[in-house]
Amino acid sequence: MGASEKMGEIVEAPAAPTFREGVKLWAKIGLISFGGPAGQIALMHKELVEERRWIGEQRFLHALNYCMLLPGPEAQQLAIYIGWLLHRTIGGLVAGILFVAPGALVMLTLSILYALYGDAPLVEALFFGVKAAVLAIVIEAMIRIGRRALKNRVMVSIALAAFIAIYALNLPFPLIILLAGVTGWIGNRVAPALFSGAAHGKDAVPDIKGAVDLMFERGEQAHTRPTRWHAPRIIAIWLPIWLGPVLLIWAFTGSTSVWTEIGGFFSVMAVVTFGGAYAVLAYVAQAAVESFGWLAPGEMVDGLGLAETTPGPLILVLQFVGFLAAFRQSGSLSPLLAGSLGAMLTLWATFTPCFFWIFLGAPYIEALRGNKALSAALGAITAAVVGVIMNLALWFGLHVIFGEVRNIGLGMDVPVLSSIDWRAALLSCAAMIAILKLKIGMLPTLAGSALAGVLLLAASG
């Protein structure tokens, strides 16, 4: 197995990476993985498939499809999965931790600065511009995911139904995702041509075998084969690791404490938030602002703007939410200490389940290969997520461009037209032109919008 063929050429077989090489690569990815989940997955593909050839194209896509089935941040789960493939459990742990740690440290620092100095005129002016860019980024994500997911009228109808369900009927996000999955599952049986592979079906993709694929051929990947006791062992180890701290907090602080609310809410979120980072944001924005009252709508937009500027998973914005929730309900602790503990608890409840899902299910992944009904359910879920992101974009737009909104029943918010902020509307339009038409990158758009916000507010007095 010394070489493989590519377009008539001989390609040398890649060597299996050492654990040290793996640590160095995951640290690099954790430090430079800007651009949200799409950018992070593209970066991993470039580093792991194209440049180093540690994993083949087909196995990478199969792993990605599995991670898309799971609740939570798919990019971090993909890192855990590939780390586990390469270097067993310790490889998955290192990959997942290094993928998150740099961004989490940056986000904690930014959260502290925001809590202490967020009311300063200069900071307010900077965030005035950042909010406009965030609105454009969310709209761009909706369009990008929609192009991939909405392949026919059925998928468009599912997206519109999801939007109506969450905006007009105020149905909970988990129920919408469940209904979409059931629709796809049944639709595959009734009209398979309309549902099969709607968003995640695999076209024939030329494959060059990576180091992991060759290790499989040599029979060296014994840890990837499920055993009789695999699932019970993983459940017995990882459920206490994940939920133990949350239950202890509940026992010592009571069911109504902010700590129990944070741990419980984000643990539930880790189970029900299918559809990637923007689906998570839609669920959290609805609950953290409207149900718990931890943040104001504008602060949720600020947090997303901060998360867009840090490496690592986009849902590090949840760390910002947990920090402010505990910072403002610190009790006998200092606000900064309480906020930092709230941020750590949020990270634990959000990211620990990712290890559980991967270590539990990855050995069984081959059973998912070619499962058309499951692919159809996932395609319908992704279509529904487009509708949910549409609602998120509308929610952000209402609170960025208008100073006042009112509820007209059934949970529907509409703007008070006289409260429009033309400066915010102008900045939002400029940011959308920059991202959608001029194809300017996310970070330059954020920086330019922040500067424009300062200049615009200064010029208008």
N, C-alpha and C positions, 0 to 999 in steps of 0.2 A: 504494500500500500504506500509506495514511496511517492507517487505522483498521481494526478488526475488530469483529464483532458478538458480544455476550454477553447471552443472555436478552433479545434484542430491543433492547439498548442499544448505543450506539456507544462503543467503547473505543479511545482514542488509541494508536497504535502506539508501542512503547517505543523510545527512542533507543539506539543501540549504545554500550555503556560504553567510556570511554577506559581505557588501560592504567593510569593513575594511580588511577582509580576502582576498578579491579579489585584493585590492590594494597591499597588502603584496606579494601575489603570482606574480602579474604582474611586480612588482619591482624586485623580485628575477629572473624571467625569463629574464627581460631586462639586468640584470647584468651578467648572465652566459650563454646567448644564443650565444655561438660561433658555428662555423661549417657551416655557410651558411644556405640557406633555408631548406635543407633536415635535417640538424642537429637541427634547431630551431623547425621545425614541429615535429620531433621526441621527443624533449624535452617537448613541449606542450602536446603531446599525453601521455607521461609518467606522467606528473604532473596532467593533467586535467582528463584523462580517466582512467589510471591504478591506480594511487595512491589515488587521492582525489575523483574520480568518480563524478565530477561535471557535466560531460556530457557523454552520452553514445557513444559507438563505432560508431554506424550507423549515429548518428547525427553529430559526429565529421567529419566522412568521407564525409557526404553530404555537410557540411559547407566548407570543404577543396576543394571539387570539384567545388563548386560555386566560391570560391576565385581563383581557377585556371582558371576560365572563364574570370577573370577581368584583365585589364592591371595593371602593377605595381607589388610591392613585395607581393607575396601571403602569406608569413609567418606573416607579420604585419597585413594584411587584415584578416587573420584567428584569430589573437589576438583580433582585433576590433570586429569581428563578435561574438566571444564567450563572450567577455566582454559585448557586447550589449545584448546577450541572457540572461546573468546572472543578469545584473544590469542596463538595459535600456541604454539610450543614454550616460549618465554620465559614465557608466561602459565601454562602447566602447571607449569613449574619453580617460579615464584613461589607459585602456589596450594599446591602440595605442600609446599614448605619452610615457608611461613608457617602452614600447618595443623598442623605438627609442632613447630616451633621453640619457641614459648612453653611448652608442656607439657614438652618435653624439658629445658629449663633448670630448670624447677621440680622435675622428677623427679630430675635430677642433684643438686640441692641437698638434697632429701629423702633421697636415697640416702646422701649423705655424712653427714648428721645421724643417720641410722639406723645406719650402720656405726660411728660414733663413740659414740653415746649410746643405742643400742638396748637395752643391758642396764640402763639406769638404771631404778629402780623406777617412777617416774612414767610413763616412756615405755612400759615393759612393761604397766602398768595401762591406758594409753590403747589400746594395740594389743590387749589382751585384749577390750575392747569392740568395736574396729574389726573384729576377726575375725568376731564374731557377725553384724555388719551385712553383711560380705562374703558370708557364707554365704547370707543372705537375698537379696542382690542376684543371686547366681548362680542361685538357685532361681527368682526372678522372671523372669530372662532365659530360663531353660528353659521356663517356662510361656508367656511371651510369644511366643517363636519357635515353640513347639509349637502354639499356637492358629493360627498362620499356616500352618505346614507340614503338620500332621497332619490332612488333610482327609478321609481315609477309612481303612479298616482296613488297607489295603496300606501306607500311609505309617506308620501306627502300628506295623505289623509290622517295617518297615525300621528304625524308631527302636529298637525293642526288640532287634532282631538286632544293631544297632550297639553297644548298651549291653552285651549279653552278650559280644560279640566283644572289646571293649576291657577289660571288667572281669573276666570269667570266663576268657576264652581268651588275654588279654594280646596280642591281635593289634596290630600297629603301626597308628597312626592313618592314615597315607597309604594303606595297603592297604584299610582299611575304606571310605575315601572313594572309592577306585577301584572297589571292588566295588559300592558304592551307585550310582555313576554308570553302570556297566555294566548294573546291574539296571534303572535307569530307562530307559536307552536301549533295551534289549531289551523291557521292559515296554510301552513306547510302541508297539512293533510288534505285540505279542501282544494287549494289552488297553489300547488308547489311552484309553478312557474313564476308566480308573483312574489313569493316569499323566500324561496331557497336562495341563500347567499346574498340577501338583499344588501347587506353592508359588509359582510365579512367572508363571503365566499372566496375561495382561492382560485385564481386563474393559474394556468401553468406558469411556474416561475423557474427559470433556469437555475440549477443549484450547483454550486461548487462546495464540496464537502469541507467542513471546518475541522479543527482539532477534536472537538467534542464528538462529531460524527464518526471520525476514525477510531476514537476511544470506544464508542459503542460497538463498532465492527470487531474490535479486538476483544470484546467482552470485559472491558475494564470498568464499566459503570454499574457495578453491582448495587450501589446505593440508590439507583434510580428505579429498581424493580420493587414493586410493593410486596410486602410480606403479610402474613396473617395478622400480625400484631402491630403493623405500622400505624393504622388509624387510631386504635386505642392508645398507643404510646404517645403519639403526637398530641392527642386531645388531653391526655393526663398531664402532659408537661406544659403545653402552651396555654390552655384555658386558665389555669391558676396564675401563670405569669401575666397574662393579659388582664383578667378580671380581679385577681387577688387584691391589688392595690386599690381598685375602685370600691370593692366591697369593704375593705378595711376603713377607707375614708367615710363611707356611709355609716359604718358601725360606730365610729368615734365622733363624727360631726353631725349626724342626724340627716334625715331625708330632705330637709329644706335648706341645707347649707349650700353656698355657691360652689363648694368643692364637689359635693355630691351631684349637683346639677351639671357641672362641667364634665366630670367623669362619666356620669350616666348618659348624658346627651351625646358626647362624642363616641362613646362605646356603641350606642345604638346606631349612630351615623355610620360607623365602620362596617355595619352589617347590611344596611339598606341602601347605601349610595352607589348603585350601579350606574355606569355610564361615564366614568372619568371625572376629571377635576372640575369641569364647569358644572356638571350635574351636582357635585358635592356643594359647590358654591351656591347654587340655587336653593338647595335644601337648607343650608346654614343661614343664608340671608333671610329666608322666610322665618326660621325659628329664632335665631339669635337676636334679631331686631324686633320682630312682631310678637313672639311668644314670651321670650325671657326678658327682653328689654335691656340686654347687656350693652348694646351699641345703638347709636342713631343711624339712620340710613346712610347719611353722608360718610360716617366713619367706616362703614362696611366697604364703601367705594375706596376710601383712603387706604384701608388695609390691603385690598386687592392691588392697588397701585404700588404699595411697598413690596408685596409678594412678587410682582412682575419684575422688580429690579434686583431680586436676589437669585442666586443659583438654587438648584434643588426643586422639589415638587411645588407646583403652584398652590397647592392647598396648605402650604405653610401659612397662608392667611388665617387659618384656623388657630394657629399659635397666637397671632395678634388678637383674635377674638377672646381666647382664653385668658390672655394677659390682662386685657381691659376689664373683663368680667370680674376677675379676682382683685385687680387694682382698685376697683370702685367699691368692692364689698370686702375690704381687707380685715374687718373686725379688729382684733387686738394686735395683729401683725402690722408691720410697716407696709404701706401700699406697694413699694417696689419689691419687697420680699414676697408679698402675697401675689403680686402680678407675675413674678418670675416662677413661683410654684404653680400658679395657674397655667402658665405657658408650658411648663414641663409636664403637667398632668394631661394637658391637651395633646402634646406630642405623643405621650405614652398611649393614650386611648385611641389615637388616630393611626399610628404607624405600627404598633405591636401586632395588631390583627393581621397586617400584611404578611408577616413572617408565618403566622399560623396558617393562613390560607394556602400559601405556597408550599410549606413543608408538609401540610396535610394532603393536598390534592395533586402536587406535581408528579408523584410516582404513577398516578392513574391517568395521566394526560393522554397516553396512547389510546385509551378507550374513547376519548373525545374526537379522535381523528376521523373525519368524514361523516360526522353525525349531522345529517341535514336538518333534522328537527331542531336541534340545539342551535345550529347556525341561523335558522330562520327566527327563532326566539330572540337571539342576540341582535339580528338585523332590525327587528321591530323595536327592541329596546333602544337601540341607537337612534332610530327615527324619532321615538318619543323624546329622547334627550334633546334633539334639535328643537322641539317645541318648548321644552323646559328652559333651554338657553335663550330662546326667543322671549320668554317671560322674564328671565334675568336681565336681558338687554333693555326691555321695556321698563322694568323696575328701576334699573340704574338711570335710564334716560329721564324718567319722571323726577328723580331726586337730584339729578345733576343740573338739568336745564330749567326746572321749575322750582320756585321757592315754596310753593304750597300745593298739596294734593288733597283730594277729599275722597272718601269712600262712598260709593253709591249702592252698596249692598252686595251680598254674596262674596265679599272680599275684594271686589273690584275697586282699584284706585284710578282716578282720572285727574288730570292736571287742572288747576285753576289758571286759565289762560292768561289772566292779567298779571300773574306772578312770574311770567317767563323772564329769565335772565339772558338777555341777548348776547352778553359777553360769553357766557358758558355755551350758548348755542353756536356762536361763531367758532370758538375753540374746538368744540366737538366736531363740527363740519370740517375744519382744517385737519384735525387728527385723522378723520375717516378718509379724507382725500390722500393724506400722506401714506396711510397703511394700505388702503384698498386700490388706489390708482397709481401712486408713485412708487409703491412697494418699498417704502422706507422701513427699516427695521424697528422692532418694538422699543428697544432701549433709546435710540435716537429720537423716536417720536415722543416717548415719555419725557426725556430731557428737554426737547424743544417745547413741548406743551407746558412744562413747569416754568420755563423761562418766559414763555409768552404770557402765562397767567400772571406772573409778577409784573411784567411790563404793562399789561392791559389794566390791571387793578391800579397801578401807579398812575397811568394816564387818565383814568376815570375818577381819580381822587379818592 
